[in-house]
Amino acid sequence: MSLRVEKINSLISKHISEIISRQLSLKPGVLVTVSKVDTSSDLRYSQVSVSIFPEKETAYVINTLKKEIYAIQGSLNRKMPTRIIPKIRFKPDATKAEADAIEKILKKI
């Protein structure tokens, strides 16, 4: 991965985290964290992985992010200092759930 893409990933992660925490109204007690950003090499698309707590609210949060994608993208466009701004897509980050499942299997062994 090039240095430019890494810098773009870092900027997108920072700005999306800020936008979600300040502009998005979620249920009380729901915590959303940007865990990873993957931007294509041509800088056209970014896939933003979000970690959601509690996990049972994953569907609610993903649906809310999909409904608000235009507002989030617009805010990101105003904050990014680059000429090309990637279109963002959200996906839930299941790393913690998978780690818990593996840990349970290992405890059984």
N, C-alpha and C positions, 0 to 999 in steps of 0.2 A: 504494500500500500504506500502510495506516495505521501510525502510530507504535507502537500497541499490538501489532500483528502483527509488526513488526520486532523489538520487544523479546522477544516470545515466541520468534521464530526464533533470536535470539541465545542465549537461555537454553537452548532445546532443543539447539542445536548444542554448547554448552559441556557440558551434562550428558550427552548421548549420547556425546560424545568421551571423557569421563571413565569412563562405564560400560563402553564397549567396551574401553578400555585396561586397566581394573582387573578387570572381572568376566568378560570373555569370554576363553576359552582357545583361541587359534588356533595353527596350525602355526608353528614357529620360522621367522623370516625373512619373515613376512607382515605387511605394514603397512596398516592401515585408517585413513583420515582422513575426517572429515565435511567435505565440501566445500560443501554448500549445504542449507538447510532452507527448504521452501515450506509455509507454513501457510495453510489456507483462511481466508477472512474471518470465518466463524462459529466459528473455533477448534476445529473438530471433528476435523480431519485434518491431519497433517503428513507431507510426503514428504521423506525424508532421503536426499540423494544422498551416496554414499560413494565415495571414490577408493581403489582397491586396488592395491597393489604387491607382487609382480609381477602383471601383468595376467592371466597364465595361471591364477591362483588366484581369479579373479572368481567363478566358479560355486561353488567351495567356500565362499568367504566369504559370499556371498548366501544359500546354503542354511543355513549356520550361523546367520546373523542371523535367518532365518525360523524356525528351530527354537527359538531363544532369545528370540523376540519377546515372549513373556509375561513372562519374567524382566526383560528390558530395560524393557518398559513399566511393570512394577511398580516398578522402581528409579527410573524417571523420575517416576512418580506421587508417590513419597515425597520426591523432591528439589524438585519444582516448587512454588513458593509461590502458585500461582493456584488459583482454584476450578474452572475448566474446564481440563482437560488433554487436548490433542489425542491421538488415536490415531496411532501412527507406522507408516509403511511405508518400507521401504528400497528403493533402486534404485541400480544402479551408475552412477557418473559416467564417461561415455565422452569427456569433453572432451579429455583428453590424447591419447587414441588418435586422435580425429578431427583434432586439430592436427598430430600426427605424419604422418598420411596426407596432409593438405594440404601440409605442408612437403615431403614426398617428391615430390608432383606438381609443386610449384613448382621444385624442384631439377632435375627432368627438363626443364622448359621452359627 
